[in-house]
Amino acid sequence: MKHTARHILLGMSLAVTAVSPAFAADKIALVVKSLGSGFFDAAHQGALDAAKELKDVEIIYTGPAKATAEGQIEVINSLIAQNVKAIIISANDPDALVPVTQKAMKRGIKVITFDSAIRPDGRLMHLAPSSNALIGEKLVRMARDVAPQGGEIAVLSATAQATNQNIWIGEMKKVLATPAYANIKLVSVVYGDDQTDKSYREAQGLFKSFPNLKAVVAPTTVGVAAAAKAVQDDKKVGSVFVTGLGLPSEMAGHVKNGAVKNFAIWNPIDLGYSAVYVAHQFVKGTVKGVAGETVSLGRVGKVKLDAQKEAAMSEPFTYDASNVERFAKIF
């Protein structure tokens, strides 16, 4: 199927469209937090992959120049005027966007959120990149991958008050309490406040306090990169490994030098692909958005909606020496 591309200026935003000229296609808009983000550019690529597979979809990729609710409201109003069939949005504010998305839905436009949700009354469904339980389990599994014989591990988190981080650490502890992980001991949880310098010092403090430490698990992109640098600077490469949630562009060098064997983050390409696949089903009327309903994500699999009309795409995607350089060019 041949595709063409065109650029449309929407106020402050840029919309990039891929459309099959063979027949009329359903316009589905992918509204991101702000333009110029490698993460969302990768999600756009996934959206284009879904459009090519579905054949009757036209993707409009757009967002404000700055990550504000006001900018997204302006973009959504413009899309309503274009009479798009669906709007997929990663929200800058869970509440401020509700009136404009409700306006869109009253016009018959299907509103789906992905990555960052808005309130349930402002959308039909939310597709989260992952779930707390899946993230916690993934972090423990990656720690075991770098310490297959077991031993001591520590967590380098963001702030002590970070709700998501604390939930993930709680899920890690549940997994570590199971018989399968009996030989792995969590010896400490420290906080770098998502500051590079403090995270670096906290990692060094862990090396001194626990000389038999096997792995540092950092469920924060700032912390995981800082801990990896500390491993290299303290000449701990090969004796202490770092894993956690990171960006390929920031972690590729640490993988290359051996401080990191693996790390994870949601795959934005799959996320964009899945979100378009979901929106297409709402447009066609094959999905209604009710609790317990099963929704296809195409090549990614299937999910079931919970009581809040939410679902988690998958466990975080693993990056290692086999793929990190390729993804580092994207985000």
C-alpha positions in Angstrom: 0.0 0.0 0.0 1.5 3.3 -1.1 1.5 6.1 1.5 2.1 9.8 1.1 2.9 12.4 3.7 1.9 16.0 4.2 2.4 18.7 6.8 -0.4 20.8 8.2 0.0 23.8 10.5 -2.5 23.7 13.4 -2.0 27.0 15.3 1.2 26.3 17.4 1.3 22.6 16.4 2.5 20.5 13.5 0.4 17.6 12.2 2.1 14.9 10.1 -0.4 12.8 8.2 0.1 9.4 6.5 -2.9 8.4 4.3 -3.6 5.8 1.7 -5.0 7.6 -1.4 -6.9 4.5 -2.6 -10.0 5.3 -0.6 -11.4 7.5 2.1 -9.7 6.8 5.4 -10.7 7.5 9.0 -8.8 10.4 10.5 -7.2 9.4 13.9 -5.2 12.1 15.7 -2.3 11.3 18.0 -2.0 14.3 20.4 1.2 14.3 22.4 2.3 16.3 25.4 4.6 18.5 23.2 6.3 18.2 19.8 10.0 17.5 19.6 10.1 14.6 22.0 12.0 11.5 20.9 9.7 9.3 23.0 6.6 10.6 21.2 8.3 10.6 17.8 8.8 6.9 18.4 5.1 6.6 19.3 4.3 8.3 16.1 6.3 5.7 14.2 4.3 3.0 15.8 1.0 4.8 14.9 2.1 4.9 11.3 2.9 1.1 11.5 -0.7 0.5 12.7 -2.1 2.7 9.9 -0.2 0.8 7.3 -1.5 -2.5 8.7 -5.1 -1.4 9.1 -5.1 0.3 5.6 -8.1 2.6 6.2 -6.6 5.0 8.8 -5.1 8.4 8.3 -2.8 9.5 11.2 -2.6 13.1 12.2 0.4 13.6 14.6 0.2 16.8 16.6 0.7 18.5 19.9 1.5 21.9 21.4 5.0 23.5 21.2 5.2 23.4 25.0 3.7 20.8 27.4 0.7 22.7 28.7 -3.0 21.8 29.0 -3.8 25.1 27.3 -1.8 24.1 24.2 -3.5 20.7 24.1 -7.0 22.3 24.4 -6.2 24.5 21.4 -5.1 21.5 19.4 -8.1 19.5 20.3 -10.5 22.3 19.3 -8.8 22.4 15.9 -9.2 18.7 15.5 -12.9 18.9 16.4 -13.3 21.4 13.6 -11.6 19.0 11.2 -14.2 16.3 12.2 -11.6 13.6 13.0 -12.9 10.2 13.9 -10.8 9.7 17.0 -8.4 11.6 19.2 -5.6 9.7 21.1 -4.0 11.9 23.7 -1.2 11.8 26.3 -2.6 14.4 28.7 -0.7 17.3 30.3 -3.4 17.6 32.9 -6.0 15.0 34.1 -8.7 17.5 34.8 -8.3 20.6 32.6 -8.8 18.7 29.4 -12.1 17.0 30.3 -14.4 19.8 29.1 -12.9 19.9 25.6 -12.7 16.1 25.3 -16.3 15.8 26.4 -17.1 18.4 23.7 -15.3 16.1 21.2 -17.2 13.0 22.4 -20.6 14.8 22.1 -19.6 15.4 18.4 -19.2 11.6 18.0 -15.4 11.7 18.2 -13.8 8.7 20.0 -11.4 9.9 22.7 -8.7 7.6 24.0 -5.8 8.4 26.3 -2.5 6.7 26.3 0.7 7.2 28.4 -0.8 9.9 30.6 -4.5 9.6 31.5 -7.3 12.1 32.0 -10.3 11.5 34.2 -12.6 8.6 33.2 -15.5 11.0 32.4 -13.3 12.7 29.7 -12.4 9.6 27.7 -13.6 6.2 26.6 -10.5 4.2 27.6 -6.9 4.7 28.9 -4.0 2.6 27.7 -1.2 2.6 30.2 2.3 1.6 29.1 2.5 -0.9 31.9 1.1 -1.7 35.4 2.6 -1.4 38.8 2.7 -5.1 39.3 4.4 -5.7 35.9 7.0 -3.0 36.6 7.8 -4.4 40.1 8.2 -7.9 38.7 10.3 -6.7 35.8 12.7 -4.9 38.1 13.3 -8.0 40.2 13.7 -10.2 37.2 16.4 -7.9 35.8 18.2 -7.9 39.1 18.2 -11.7 39.1 19.5 -11.7 35.5 22.6 -9.8 36.6 22.9 -11.7 39.8 21.9 -15.3 38.9 23.6 -16.8 41.9 21.7 -14.4 44.2 23.1 -12.1 46.8 22.5 -8.5 48.0 20.7 -5.9 45.9 19.8 -2.3 46.8 17.2 0.2 45.4 18.1 3.8 44.4 14.8 5.6 44.1 13.8 9.2 43.3 12.2 11.0 46.3 10.9 9.3 49.5 7.5 10.8 48.6 7.4 9.7 44.9 4.1 7.7 44.8 4.8 5.7 41.7 8.3 4.8 42.8 7.1 3.7 46.3 4.4 1.5 44.7 6.9 -0.1 42.4 9.3 -0.8 45.3 6.3 -2.3 47.2 5.6 -4.6 44.2 9.3 -5.5 44.1 9.1 -6.6 47.8 6.1 -8.8 47.1 8.0 -10.6 44.3 11.2 -10.9 46.4 9.1 -12.6 49.2 8.2 -15.5 46.8 10.2 -18.7 46.9 11.7 -18.2 43.4 13.7 -15.2 44.7 14.7 -16.6 48.1 18.4 -16.2 47.4 18.1 -12.5 46.6 18.2 -10.0 49.6 17.1 -6.4 49.4 19.5 -4.7 51.8 18.7 -1.0 51.4 16.5 1.6 49.7 18.1 5.0 49.2 16.8 8.2 47.6 18.6 10.4 45.1 15.7 12.9 44.8 15.9 12.5 41.0 19.0 14.7 41.1 22.1 13.4 39.3 24.7 14.5 41.9 22.8 13.2 44.9 21.9 9.9 43.1 25.6 9.5 42.2 26.6 10.0 45.9 23.9 7.7 47.1 25.2 4.9 44.8 28.7 5.4 46.1 27.4 5.2 49.6 25.8 1.8 48.8 29.1 0.5 47.5 30.8 1.4 50.8 28.0 0.2 53.1 27.5 -3.1 51.3 30.8 -4.4 50.0 29.1 -7.6 48.7 26.5 -5.7 46.8 25.6 -7.4 43.5 23.2 -5.0 41.9 21.7 -1.5 42.2 18.1 -1.3 40.9 17.0 2.3 40.0 13.4 2.7 39.0 14.1 6.3 37.8 15.8 7.4 34.6 18.0 9.9 36.5 19.0 7.4 39.2 19.9 4.6 36.8 22.2 6.7 34.7 23.9 8.2 37.8 24.4 4.8 39.4 25.9 3.4 36.3 28.4 6.3 36.2 29.3 5.7 39.8 30.0 2.0 39.1 32.4 3.0 36.3 34.1 5.8 38.3 34.5 3.6 41.3 35.9 0.8 39.1 33.1 -1.6 40.1 32.4 -2.7 36.6 31.9 -6.5 36.6 31.3 -6.7 40.4 28.3 -4.5 40.8 25.7 -4.1 38.0 23.1 -1.4 37.6 19.6 -2.0 36.2 16.2 -0.3 36.3 14.2 2.1 34.2 16.2 4.2 31.7 16.3 5.8 28.3 18.3 4.1 25.6 20.0 7.4 24.6 21.3 7.9 28.1 22.2 4.3 28.8 23.9 3.0 25.6 27.3 4.1 26.8 26.9 2.4 30.1 25.8 -0.8 28.4 28.9 -0.6 26.2 31.3 -0.2 29.1 29.8 -3.1 31.0 28.3 -1.2 34.0 24.8 -2.2 32.8 23.7 -5.5 31.2 20.1 -4.7 30.9 17.5 -2.1 31.7 13.9 -1.4 30.7 11.3 1.2 29.8 8.1 1.0 27.9 8.5 0.6 24.1 7.0 3.9 22.7 6.7 2.3 19.2 4.5 -0.4 20.5 2.6 2.1 22.6 1.7 4.3 19.6 0.9 1.2 17.5 -1.4 -0.2 20.2 -3.2 3.1 20.8 -4.1 3.5 17.2 -5.3 -0.1 17.1 -7.6 0.6 20.0 -8.9 3.8 18.5 -9.7 2.1 15.2 -11.9 -0.5 17.0 -13.8 2.3 18.8 -14.4 4.0 15.4 -15.6 0.8 13.8 -17.9 0.1 16.8 -16.3 -3.3 17.6 -15.3 -2.0 21.1 -17.6 -0.1 23.4 -15.4 0.6 26.4 -17.1 -1.3 29.2 -15.5 -2.9 32.2 -14.3 -6.5 31.5 -14.2 -6.0 27.7 -11.3 -7.5 25.8 -9.6 -5.1 23.4 -7.1 -6.2 20.7 -3.7 -4.5 20.5 -2.8 -6.1 17.2 0.7 -7.6 17.2 1.2 -6.6 20.8 -1.6 -8.8 22.2 -4.9 -8.3 24.0 -5.9 -6.4 27.2 -9.0 -6.4 29.4 -10.5 -3.2 30.7 -10.9 -2.7 34.4 -13.6 -0.8 36.3 -12.0 2.5 35.4 -11.9 1.6 31.7 -8.1 1.3 31.8 -5.7 -1.4 30.7 -1.9 -1.9 30.8 -0.2 -2.7 27.5 2.6 -4.9 28.6 5.6 -5.3 30.9 8.4 -2.8 30.3 10.6 -3.6 27.2 14.1 -4.8 27.9 17.1 -3.1 26.4 20.6 -4.6 26.3 23.7 -4.9 24.0 21.6 -6.5 21.2 19.3 -3.5 20.7 20.2 -0.4 22.7 22.2 1.3 20.0 19.2 1.1 17.6 16.8 2.6 20.1 19.3 5.2 21.3 18.9 6.9 18.0 15.1 7.2 18.6 14.8 8.3 22.3 
